[in-house]
């Protein structure tokens, strides 16, 4: 036999054993999938399983070692394991202790999990990524007989981070709308070239007038001749970056917070540096106290200080690490100096492209000249050709933005304009590896 034939035969023999456990089958599914280069259909065929059985065993492969052992020893039932497969890995051991310590049957375990899940129906963020997420109860329903109710998320931290990101984006959108309304209430010059560019370009001229030269006020723009418009300040990557300062900083804070929430080691480093630098106290009090009941225990807020010490002291190591990760994420959100956040991002090689990309709201805030520079920088002009982009540039602003975003054969994913980077240099798409963020599997807090 070849190595592969011998491996297939060994798996087939183990699968036909009367005492073959679900976890042994799960391990076999993982190894076979690797041998088949992640082709699930081929892996199921080699094992002689249905695709449903293969997917169920692959889901059980995500169980922690302690849960697998408990299942093998029949201290829990398969139903318990199926429910725990929908729980983030670092929460499974704690949940197992609760099940064993309280003698919870499968139904009681399901009820307990329902109390700590989030209703996806009430989510304010885009749930596109949730449809294939292993922490979506609908995914579990498709796999297992035992599952929590449809439409629930079992990864609370991921749910709350997505909610925070959506609310932040909403605030930015409100700022943009308010700025647009203000510009409409105080219009500058208008001409055939653009519907709303002139007011913004005049604003740039005021901001960038050379030292010692008078800035041209918006009120005088109406009297300016067409030829004088060549004297307006040149659009540069730096001038665009000044316009995006708030969005850039908020987006990076979110990216760093998510990264620290998933990496306890890096979060601990961030906390220690902040503590030794005297800036840890900048974390807003309610950022953590509002989640204390979830992170530590339901009754934590009602305990006196001495009892709280005992409660923290009794935390299992995985849960304590989880709390540390949340503290690190909170610091990234609340630190007063953005330079500290930027330094953390550089130190831990955090990529903004995992949490942000060019969209309509981003492009709509710029003038046509600024959009031309962004398109040039990101490769859209090269993709369309100079003449093709020039024709698009002559269209109305909404059509221009739509045309930039929906250009056939051009993908904005992974392209980071210099105005959104930390070093002011354009970030091209990675040569390999997808830039989309994988479903968070760290903190259900």
C-alpha positions in Angstrom: 0.0 0.0 0.0 1.0 3.6 -0.5 1.0 5.8 2.6 -2.4 7.2 1.7 -3.9 3.8 1.0 -2.6 2.6 4.4 -4.0 5.7 6.1 -7.4 5.2 4.4 -7.5 1.6 5.5 -6.6 2.4 9.1 -9.4 5.0 9.2 -11.9 2.6 7.7 -10.9 -0.1 10.3 -11.3 2.3 13.2 -14.6 3.6 11.9 -16.0 0.1 11.8 -15.0 -0.6 15.4 -18.0 -0.9 17.8 -16.3 1.3 20.3 -15.0 4.0 18.0 -15.8 7.3 19.8 -17.1 10.5 18.3 -13.9 12.3 19.2 -11.7 9.7 17.4 -13.9 10.1 14.4 -13.5 13.9 14.7 -9.7 13.6 14.8 -9.8 11.3 11.7 -12.0 13.9 9.9 -9.5 16.6 10.6 -6.5 14.6 9.4 -8.3 13.4 6.3 -9.4 16.9 5.4 -5.8 18.0 5.6 -4.7 15.1 3.3 -7.4 16.2 0.9 -6.3 19.8 0.9 -9.5 21.1 2.6 -11.8 19.4 0.0 -14.6 18.4 2.3 -16.5 16.4 -0.4 -13.4 14.3 -1.2 -12.6 13.8 2.6 -16.1 12.5 3.2 -15.8 10.2 0.2 -12.5 8.8 1.5 -14.0 8.1 4.9 -17.1 6.6 3.4 -19.3 9.0 5.3 -22.2 11.2 4.3 -21.3 14.9 4.0 -23.7 15.6 7.0 -21.8 13.1 9.2 -18.4 14.6 8.1 -19.6 18.1 8.9 -20.9 17.0 12.3 -17.6 15.3 13.2 -15.6 18.4 12.0 -17.7 20.6 14.4 -16.9 18.3 17.3 -13.2 18.6 16.4 -13.5 22.2 17.8 -14.2 20.9 21.3 -11.5 21.5 23.9 -9.4 18.6 25.1 -11.3 18.5 28.5 -14.7 18.3 26.8 -13.4 15.6 24.4 -12.2 13.6 27.4 -15.4 14.0 29.2 -17.3 12.8 26.2 -15.0 9.8 25.7 -15.5 8.9 29.3 -19.2 9.4 29.0 -19.3 11.9 31.8 -21.3 14.0 29.4 -23.6 13.0 26.5 -23.2 13.7 22.8 -26.0 16.3 23.2 -23.8 18.2 25.8 -20.9 18.1 23.4 -23.0 19.3 20.5 -24.1 22.3 22.5 -20.5 23.1 23.7 -19.3 22.9 20.1 -21.2 26.2 19.6 -19.3 27.9 22.5 -16.0 29.7 22.0 -13.0 27.4 22.8 -11.8 29.4 25.8 -15.2 29.1 27.4 -15.8 25.4 26.9 -13.9 24.2 30.0 -15.7 26.6 32.3 -19.0 25.5 30.8 -18.0 21.9 31.3 -17.2 22.5 35.0 -20.7 24.1 35.4 -22.4 21.1 33.7 -20.5 18.5 35.8 -20.6 20.5 39.0 -24.4 21.1 38.8 -25.3 17.8 37.2 -27.0 19.6 34.3 -28.7 17.4 31.8 -28.8 18.3 28.1 -32.0 20.3 28.4 -30.8 22.3 31.4 -27.5 22.9 29.6 -29.4 24.2 26.6 -31.5 26.6 28.8 -28.3 27.9 30.5 -26.7 28.6 27.1 -29.8 30.4 25.9 -29.5 32.8 28.8 -26.0 34.0 27.6 -26.6 34.1 23.9 -27.4 37.2 21.9 -30.4 37.5 19.7 -29.2 38.2 16.1 -32.6 39.5 15.2 -31.9 42.6 17.4 -28.4 43.1 16.0 -27.8 46.5 14.4 -24.8 45.4 12.3 -24.6 43.7 9.0 -25.0 40.0 9.7 -23.6 38.8 6.4 -20.6 37.2 8.1 -22.8 35.6 10.7 -24.5 33.3 8.2 -21.5 31.0 8.0 -20.1 31.6 11.5 -19.9 28.5 13.8 -21.2 30.5 16.7 -24.5 31.2 14.9 -27.1 28.8 16.3 -28.5 28.3 12.8 -25.2 26.7 11.8 -25.5 24.3 14.8 -29.1 23.5 13.9 -28.0 22.4 10.4 -25.5 20.0 12.0 -26.9 18.8 15.3 -30.1 17.6 16.8 -29.3 19.4 20.0 -28.8 23.2 19.6 -30.0 26.5 21.0 -32.9 28.3 19.3 -32.3 29.7 15.8 -31.1 33.2 15.3 -28.8 33.4 18.3 -25.1 34.1 18.7 -23.1 32.2 21.2 -20.0 34.4 21.0 -21.0 37.4 23.0 -17.7 39.3 22.7 -17.8 39.1 18.9 -21.4 40.3 18.9 -20.6 43.3 21.1 -17.5 44.2 19.2 -19.5 44.2 15.9 -22.2 46.3 17.7 -19.6 48.8 18.9 -18.0 49.1 15.4 -21.5 49.6 13.8 -22.4 52.3 16.3 -19.0 54.1 15.8 -19.6 54.0 12.0 -23.1 55.4 12.6 -21.7 58.3 14.6 -19.2 59.0 11.8 -22.0 59.0 9.3 -24.0 61.4 11.4 -21.0 63.7 11.5 -20.7 63.5 7.7 -24.4 64.3 7.2 -24.2 67.2 9.6 -21.1 68.6 7.7 -23.0 68.2 4.4 -26.0 70.0 5.8 -23.8 72.8 7.1 -22.2 73.1 3.7 -25.6 73.2 2.0 -26.8 76.0 4.4 -23.7 78.0 3.6 -23.1 77.4 -0.1 -19.9 78.6 -1.8 -19.5 79.1 -5.5 -21.3 76.8 -7.9 -20.5 76.1 -11.5 -20.9 73.6 -14.2 -17.9 71.5 -13.2 -19.3 70.1 -9.9 -22.3 70.1 -7.7 -20.7 70.4 -4.3 -16.9 70.3 -4.9 -16.3 74.1 -4.8 -17.3 74.6 -1.2 -15.0 71.8 -0.1 -12.1 73.0 -2.3 -12.5 76.6 -0.9 -12.3 75.1 2.5 -9.0 73.4 1.6 -7.7 76.7 0.1 -8.4 78.4 3.4 -6.7 75.7 5.4 -3.6 75.5 3.1 -2.9 79.1 2.1 0.9 79.6 2.1 2.4 81.5 5.1 2.2 85.3 4.6 -0.4 85.1 1.8 -4.1 85.9 2.5 -6.4 83.0 2.2 -9.3 83.4 -0.2 -12.6 83.4 1.8 -15.5 81.3 0.6 -17.6 84.5 0.2 -15.3 85.8 -2.5 -15.3 82.6 -4.4 -18.3 83.7 -6.5 -16.3 86.5 -8.0 -13.3 84.3 -8.9 -12.8 83.7 -12.6 -12.3 80.3 -14.1 -8.6 80.9 -14.6 -8.1 81.8 -11.0 -9.2 78.4 -9.9 -5.8 77.1 -11.0 -4.4 78.9 -7.9 -6.4 76.7 -5.4 -4.4 74.5 -3.1 -3.1 71.3 -4.7 -4.7 68.1 -3.4 -2.2 65.8 -1.8 -2.2 62.6 0.2 -1.4 64.8 3.3 -4.4 67.1 2.7 -6.7 64.0 2.4 -5.2 62.5 5.5 -6.1 65.7 7.5 -9.7 65.3 6.4 -9.9 61.6 7.5 -8.1 62.0 10.9 -11.1 61.2 13.1 -12.2 58.2 10.9 -8.6 56.9 10.7 -8.1 57.0 14.5 -11.5 55.5 15.3 -11.0 52.7 12.8 -7.5 51.9 14.1 -8.8 51.8 17.7 -11.4 49.3 16.7 -8.9 47.2 14.9 -6.4 47.2 17.8 -9.2 46.5 20.3 -10.4 43.4 18.4 -6.9 42.1 18.0 -6.1 42.4 21.7 -9.4 40.8 22.6 -8.3 37.8 20.6 -4.7 37.6 21.9 -4.3 37.4 25.7 -0.5 37.6 25.5 -0.5 40.9 23.6 -3.3 42.3 25.7 -1.3 41.6 28.9 1.7 43.4 27.3 -0.5 46.4 26.5 -1.9 46.5 30.0 1.6 46.3 31.7 3.0 49.1 29.4 0.0 51.3 30.1 0.2 50.6 33.9 4.0 51.4 34.0 3.4 54.5 31.9 0.6 55.8 34.2 -2.1 55.7 31.4 -4.0 52.6 32.4 -6.4 54.8 34.4 -7.6 56.4 31.2 -9.9 53.4 30.6 -13.4 54.7 31.3 -15.0 53.2 34.4 -18.2 52.0 32.8 -16.3 50.4 29.9 -15.4 47.5 32.2 -17.9 47.7 35.1 -20.8 47.5 32.7 -19.5 44.1 31.6 -18.3 42.8 35.0 -21.3 40.6 35.5 -20.7 38.9 32.2 -16.9 38.6 32.5 -16.8 37.5 36.2 -20.2 36.6 37.4 -23.8 37.8 37.6 -23.7 38.9 41.2 -20.2 40.6 41.0 -21.7 44.1 41.1 -23.5 43.4 44.3 -20.4 42.1 46.2 -18.3 44.1 48.6 -14.7 44.7 47.7 -13.4 41.8 49.8 -15.8 39.4 48.2 -14.8 40.7 44.7 -11.2 39.9 45.5 -12.2 36.3 46.4 -14.3 36.1 43.2 -11.5 37.2 41.0 -9.1 35.0 42.8 -11.3 32.0 42.1 -11.5 32.6 38.4 -10.3 29.7 36.3 -7.1 30.5 34.4 -8.9 30.7 31.0 -11.5 33.0 32.3 -8.9 35.3 34.0 -7.1 35.4 30.7 -10.3 36.3 29.0 -10.8 39.2 31.4 -7.3 40.5 30.7 -7.9 40.4 27.0 -11.0 42.6 27.5 -9.1 45.0 29.6 -6.5 45.3 26.9 -9.2 45.9 24.3 -10.7 48.6 26.5 -7.4 50.4 26.7 -7.2 50.6 23.0 -10.6 52.1 22.8 -10.2 54.7 25.6 -6.5 55.7 25.6 -6.3 59.5 25.3 -3.2 59.5 23.1 -3.7 57.9 19.7 0.0 57.6 19.3 -0.1 54.9 22.0 -2.7 53.0 20.0 -0.7 53.4 16.9 2.4 52.0 18.6 0.4 49.0 19.8 -0.8 48.4 16.2 2.8 48.5 14.9 4.2 46.3 17.7 1.6 43.6 17.2 1.5 43.8 13.3 -2.2 44.7 13.3 -3.7 45.2 9.9 -6.5 47.6 9.5 -7.6 45.8 6.4 -9.1 43.1 8.6 -11.7 45.4 9.9 -12.1 48.3 7.4 -12.2 48.9 3.7 -13.1 51.6 1.2 -16.9 52.1 0.9 -19.5 54.6 -0.2 -19.5 56.6 3.0 -15.7 57.0 2.8 -15.6 58.2 -0.8 -18.6 60.5 -0.6 -16.7 62.9 1.8 -14.1 63.8 -0.9 -14.0 66.3 -3.8 -13.5 65.1 -7.3 -9.8 66.0 -7.3 -9.4 64.1 -4.1 -11.3 61.1 -5.5 -9.0 61.2 -8.5 -5.9 61.0 -6.2 -7.4 58.1 -4.2 -8.3 56.2 -7.5 -4.7 56.8 -8.8 -3.2 55.7 -5.6 -5.3 52.5 -5.2 -4.8 51.4 -8.9 -8.3 52.2 -10.2 -7.0 54.7 -12.8 -4.5 52.1 -14.1 -7.3 49.6 -14.2 -9.6 51.8 -16.2 -7.1 53.7 -18.2 -6.6 57.5 -18.0 -9.2 58.2 -20.6 -11.8 55.9 -19.1 -11.4 57.4 -15.7 -11.5 60.9 -17.1 -14.9 60.1 -18.6 -16.1 58.7 -15.2 -14.8 61.8 -13.5 -17.0 64.0 -15.6 -20.2 62.4 -14.2 -22.2 63.6 -11.3 -20.7 63.0 -7.9 -23.1 60.1 -6.9 -22.5 58.4 -10.2 -18.7 58.9 -9.9 -18.7 57.2 -6.4 -20.9 54.4 -7.6 -18.7 53.9 -10.7 -15.6 53.8 -8.6 -17.0 51.2 -6.2 -18.6 48.9 -8.8 -16.0 48.9 -11.6 -16.0 45.5 -13.3 -12.8 43.5 -12.5 -11.6 45.8 -9.8 -11.8 44.8 -6.1 -11.3 47.4 -3.4 -10.8 44.7 -0.7 -7.4 45.0 0.9 -6.6 48.3 -0.7 -5.8 50.8 2.1 -5.5 54.5 1.0 -2.5 56.3 2.5 -4.9 58.6 4.3 -6.0 55.7 6.4 -2.6 54.2 7.2 -0.4 54.9 10.2 2.7 55.8 8.1 1.0 57.7 5.3 2.0 55.1 2.7 -0.6 53.3 0.5 -1.3 49.7 1.6 -1.8 47.3 -1.4 -3.7 44.1 -1.0 -1.7 41.2 0.5 -0.2 38.9 -2.1 -1.7 35.9 -0.5 -4.0 35.0 2.5 -7.5 36.5 2.6 -7.8 39.9 4.3 -11.3 39.3 5.6 -11.4 38.7 9.3 -12.1 35.1 10.4 -15.0 34.6 12.7 -13.9 35.6 16.2 -13.5 32.5 18.4 -12.0 34.1 21.4 -14.1 35.9 23.9 -17.8 35.3 24.6 -18.0 38.3 26.9 
